[in-house]
Structures are given as structure tokens and as C-alpha cells.
Amino acid sequence: MLVSAKEMLTKAVAGKYAVGQFNINNLEWTKAVLLTAQENQSPVILGVSEGAGKYMCGYKTIVGMVNGMLEELGITVPVALHLDHGSYEGAKACIAAGFSSVMFDGSHYPIEENIAKTKELVAICEEKGLSIEAEVGSIGGEEDGVVGAGECADPKECKMIADLGVTMLAAGIGNIHGKYPANWAGLSFETLDAVQALTGDMPLVLHGGTGIPEEMIKKAISLGVAKINVNTECQLSFAAATRKYIEAGKDEQGKGFDPRKLLAPGFEAIKATVKEKMELFGSVNKA
């Protein structure tokens, strides 16, 4: 059964570890993340961007697939199904479809409007027992057409949003989505420290977890980051394993063209990446 991310993140803050949000793109992805979480007894958050939502035939389809898998695969670890970088309309659609958690990204609105819309969604989520993530200061890079330059959030604005009763807060600390460029300046721990000082025990979220050096990840967790989003890294490992299979001509041997065989190496590569991240984040055996 899907759960809100609130309890798993409250425990993560107290235990100084982070729960991974792994974005899902199809059945293989979802199955790989769920099985890895179960095998490693780790809580997990399945992230769905609005673009991936459209690709997978809508939010109801995703809810049906995930709930079916939880039952069929015998998943007992805590699993939250979370809308990633949602619009106001997208958040409402996911709540109606049966998601257990949503992110409303109002970072591109003026702060007053971000506050008003966040407030309204917080009230709906509270009533239904769902968790809600808000964002202040856009995260750099590109995600489904939303482009940001890796700026740093204003800690005072972070406190204003945190005080609305959100479950978790994504604050820009120089992190970006996708691959990090060679001239990336690194995470701003000053910003993170200042945000944490004002928001207390509020679980903080680090977007763009792919490509951040391990030491920086560990330091961020020590400063209150309790949720780390991973997407690009799983895509890259899936693509590399699939390329290797095809370049070795395995799709032309016997029934190697069967999608179950063709996608198997990529599926295993996602599992290996997710396991590595769970170990780094410290969530193994925390279910």
C-alpha cells in the first residue's frame, strides 16, 4: 500500500540519512526500483514528472501499475508515489488519481503567488493524509522544459514556505538537473546551512542528485537533506547496458530480440545504480 513520504522523511532527518527518489519511466523502471528497495529493506519514493506521466498514459495508469506491483511483488517496505516538479493543475490531477505525495513547483511564480497556491494544496493534502513538497529558488538545468541556472534560494523565502505546513522543502543550493558541466561551482553549503537554521527539522530535498560527488552528498545529508532525487544516472546506466547488448549482436542471436531479453541488461543496470545510491544515502535496512 502506498504511503505518504512524511514518516519516512521524519525518520531520515532524525537518523541522519536520506531516502532516494528514483524517477520512473516505464514498467521496467518501476519494477527495478521496487525490487531493489525490497531487497535492501529501504524506504523509497517513486518520482513521476509530468512528462513521464503523459508518456505512461496518465496518472491513473501509473497508480494502477504501481499498486498492482506492490501486491504482486510482495513489497513490504514503505513506498511513496510522488509527482515531481508538478504544476498546480498537475498536483490536483495526481491527488485525484491516487498518488500518495505531490510536489508543487511554484518557484517560477512571484513569492506571494507561490505561497497562495502552496497553501491551498497543503490544505487538500493534509485532509487526505498525503505529503507535499514545495520549491524555492529554481533548480538549475532542464527538466521537462523547465530551465533554471542553479541559483541559490533565499533562506527567508524558504522559511515563509516551510511555515505553510509543507512536508518537505526543495531549496536551490547551486544544484542542477542532468549532467553537471565541467565549470560547475559545487553545492552552496552556506545556503543550505542558512536554510536549515531557519527551517529546523523540516526535511530538505536535493534535486539533481546525479553527478554530485559523494562527499558533497554526505555533507548535505548531515545538514538536513533527507530526500535526494535521482533520475539521469539511472537513464545513463540503462542506455549503456542496452547499447552493450545490441553492439555485441545479442539481439540477433536466437530470441535475443524479445523485449524481455533486450531490456533485461538495462533493467539490471537500473537495479545496480539504485542499490549504489541507497547505500550512499544510508537508507539500507531503514525500512
SVG drawing of the C-alpha trace seen along z (x, -y; Angstrom):
<svg xmlns="http://www.w3.org/2000/svg" viewBox="-10 -38 45 57">
<polyline fill="none" stroke="black" stroke-width="0.4" points="0.0,0.0 1.3,-3.4 2.2,-5.7 2.9,-9.4 6.6,-10.3 6.1,-12.2 7.0,-9.3 10.0,-8.0 11.5,-11.5 10.9,-12.4 12.8,-9.2 15.5,-10.1 16.1,-13.5 16.4,-12.0 18.7,-9.2 20.9,-11.5 20.3,-9.5 18.3,-10.3 15.6,-8.5 16.1,-8.3 13.5,-9.5 14.0,-7.5 12.1,-8.7 10.2,-6.1 9.7,-6.0 8.0,-2.7 7.3,0.8 10.9,2.0 12.0,-1.1 9.2,-0.8 9.9,2.9 13.6,2.4 13.3,-0.4 10.7,1.5 12.6,4.8 15.8,3.1 14.1,1.3 12.7,4.6 16.0,6.5 17.8,3.7 15.0,3.1 15.0,-0.6 12.1,-3.0 11.7,-4.6 10.0,-7.4 8.9,-6.8 9.1,-10.1 6.9,-10.9 7.5,-14.1 4.5,-15.5 6.3,-14.5 6.7,-10.9 3.1,-10.9 2.0,-11.7 4.4,-9.1 3.0,-6.4 -0.6,-7.1 -1.7,-9.3 -1.6,-9.3 -4.4,-6.7 -2.4,-4.2 0.6,-4.8 -1.3,-4.4 -2.8,-1.1 0.6,0.2 2.3,-0.7 -0.4,0.7 -0.5,3.9 3.2,4.3 3.2,3.7 0.8,6.6 2.2,9.0 5.8,8.5 5.0,8.7 6.6,5.3 6.5,4.5 8.9,1.6 7.4,-1.9 6.8,-3.3 5.5,-6.8 4.3,-7.7 5.3,-11.3 4.7,-13.9 8.0,-15.6 8.0,-19.3 4.3,-19.4 2.2,-22.3 -0.8,-23.4 -3.1,-21.5 -0.8,-18.5 -0.7,-18.3 -4.5,-18.3 -4.7,-15.6 -2.3,-13.4 -4.2,-13.8 -7.4,-12.7 -5.6,-9.8 -4.4,-8.3 -0.7,-9.5 0.4,-9.5 2.6,-12.5 3.0,-15.6 5.4,-18.3 4.1,-21.7 6.9,-23.7 5.8,-27.3 9.4,-28.6 8.7,-30.4 5.8,-32.4 6.3,-35.6 6.7,-34.5 3.1,-35.7 1.5,-33.6 3.8,-30.6 2.6,-31.0 -1.1,-31.2 -1.1,-28.2 1.1,-26.1 -1.3,-27.0 -4.3,-25.7 -2.6,-22.4 -1.3,-21.9 -4.9,-22.1 -6.0,-19.4 -3.0,-17.1 -3.5,-17.5 -7.1,-16.4 -6.2,-13.4 -3.1,-12.4 -0.7,-13.0 2.8,-14.5 3.6,-17.7 6.9,-19.1 7.4,-22.8 10.3,-24.5 12.0,-27.9 14.7,-29.1 14.7,-27.2 17.0,-24.1 19.4,-24.5 19.5,-22.6 16.5,-21.4 13.7,-19.1 10.7,-18.7 11.3,-22.1 11.7,-23.9 15.1,-25.6 17.0,-27.0 20.6,-28.2 21.4,-26.5 20.7,-29.6 20.5,-29.6 17.3,-30.1 16.6,-32.9 16.5,-31.4 13.9,-33.8 11.6,-32.8 12.3,-29.2 11.0,-29.8 7.9,-31.5 7.1,-28.4 8.1,-25.9 5.8,-27.7 2.8,-26.9 2.9,-23.3 4.6,-21.6 6.1,-18.2 9.5,-18.8 11.2,-21.7 13.4,-21.8 15.7,-24.7 18.1,-25.6 21.7,-25.4 23.5,-25.5 22.4,-22.0 21.2,-21.3 19.3,-18.6 21.1,-16.4 24.8,-16.1 26.9,-18.7 29.1,-20.9 32.9,-21.0 32.7,-24.5 30.1,-23.7 30.9,-25.6 29.6,-22.9 26.9,-23.0 26.5,-26.1 26.6,-24.7 26.4,-28.2 22.9,-28.5 22.0,-25.0 23.2,-25.9 21.2,-29.1 18.0,-27.4 18.3,-24.7 18.9,-27.2 15.6,-28.8 13.5,-25.7 14.7,-23.4 13.6,-19.8 11.9,-20.3 13.2,-17.6 15.2,-19.3 15.3,-17.9 18.2,-17.8 17.3,-17.7 19.7,-16.7 21.4,-14.0 23.2,-12.7 26.9,-13.6 27.2,-15.3 30.4,-14.0 29.9,-11.5 31.5,-13.8 29.1,-16.6 26.1,-14.2 27.2,-13.1 27.8,-16.7 24.3,-17.7 22.7,-14.8 24.5,-16.0 22.9,-19.4 19.3,-18.2 18.9,-16.9 16.6,-13.8 15.4,-13.3 17.7,-13.1 16.3,-12.8 18.0,-10.6 16.9,-10.3 19.6,-10.9 22.0,-8.4 19.5,-5.5 18.8,-6.6 22.5,-6.6 23.2,-3.2 20.1,-1.8 21.2,-3.2 24.8,-2.0 23.7,1.6 21.3,1.6 23.9,0.3 26.4,3.0 23.8,5.8 23.0,4.5 26.6,3.8 27.5,7.3 24.9,8.5 22.9,10.4 19.6,9.2 20.4,11.2 21.2,14.4 18.2,16.8 15.3,14.9 17.6,12.1 15.2,9.6 12.4,10.5 11.9,7.3 12.1,9.3 15.7,10.2 16.5,7.0 15.6,4.9 17.0,7.2 20.6,5.8 19.2,2.3 16.8,3.4 19.7,5.0 21.8,1.8 19.0,-0.3 18.9,2.0 22.7,1.7 22.5,-2.1 19.6,-2.3 21.4,0.0 24.6,-2.0 22.6,-5.2 20.7,-3.6 24.0,-2.6 25.4,-6.1 22.3,-7.8 22.3,-5.4 18.7,-4.2 19.6,-0.4 17.9,1.5 15.9,-1.6 12.5,-0.2"/>
</svg>
